C-alpha cells in the first residue's frame, strides 16, 4: 500500500507516480485493498486480470479497467496530471483558478475547468454533521458590487441585505470544531431555523448578530446571545462574539475576489463546499488532504454530480430532509 505521508510536495508526487502503470496500480491497491477485485457492473468478485491489464468478470462477462466507476473513468489525460491537479487543488489555501491549473499541468483552460468541477464534486459537505457546545452563526451576501459598475448599469436599492444582485450564504461554526455553510434563498427565520435544527444540537449556546431571523432560537431550545453590529458592537463579555464565522467570510471573499474574480450562482455551492473543506482541514498536512482526495476519487463516482449545476446534492431532497428535522423537533417540544 502507498504511504501517503511521503507526499508533502508536488515534486514527491511526480517522482513517485512516474508512469501510467504505477498510477493504475496505486488506484487498484486503494480500490481493492483486500485483494478481491469487484466488478463495477454486477458487483460480483469472480474476476480475473487479462494480459492487457484489464479485467474480465466471469459472472456478467464484461471487461473493465481499474478506472471504471471512479473519477478517472474515460479520461484522456495521463493519470499523473490528475494526481498533480488533485494535489494542487487540495493544498492551495486560496484555491487555484482554471487558468493557473491549465498552465501548471499543461492542458487547455476548458479541460482544467472541467477537471476542477469533477474534483470539487468530491468536497460535498455531510448533511448529518452535528454542531454543539458553542456555535456561531452568521450570513453574508456575495456579489452586487455596484461601485464597480458603470453608472447606467447599477441597480438601485441593493444596500444592506438586499438580494436583487447578491446571493445570501448562511454559515455555522462550532468553536474549536467544524464549520457548515450553504447558499440559501433568503435569510428569513423560516428559511434559517430548519437549517439550524438540522445541524445544531438542541441546548447548544448560540452566538449571532442582531438579525431578527434569530429571534426564535430560544423558542427552539437554544441558549442565545447576540452582538449589535449596527451599533459598532463586536465583542461582549464572556466571549460573546461572532468573530470565528466572520473570519471565514473574510477568507472566503478573498478567495473569490483574488483567485476566481467571479463565481456563477449556479456553481456557488461547489465553491462554498471547497472552502469549507479547507477550513475544516486547515490543520492537516498536504499529504493528508491528498490522501483524502485520492480515497474519495477511487470510490464510486457518479458523472451526474458534475453535470448538476445547483449543488452536489439534490436540492429539493435536501430541503425536504431539512424541514423534517425542524418539524420533528417542534413536535417533540409540543409533546
Buried (B, 14 or more C-beta within 10 A) or exposed (E): EBEBEEBBEBEBBEEBBEEEEBBBBBBBBBBBEEEEBBBBBBEEEEBEEEEEEEBBBEEBEBBBBBBBBBBBBEBEEBBBBBBBBBBBBBBBEBBBBBEBBBEBBEBEBEBBBBBBBBBBBBBBBEBEBBBBEBBBBBBBBBBBEBEEEEEEEEEEEBEEEBBEBBBBBBBBBBBEBBBBBBBBEBBEBEBBBBBBBBBBBEEBBBBBBEBEBBBBBEEBBBEBBBBEBEEEBBEEEEEBBBBBBBEBBEBBEEBBEEBBEEBEEEBBBBBBBBBBBBBBEEEBBBBBBBBBBBEBBBEEBEEEBBEBEBBBBEBEEBBEBBBEBBEEBBEEEEE
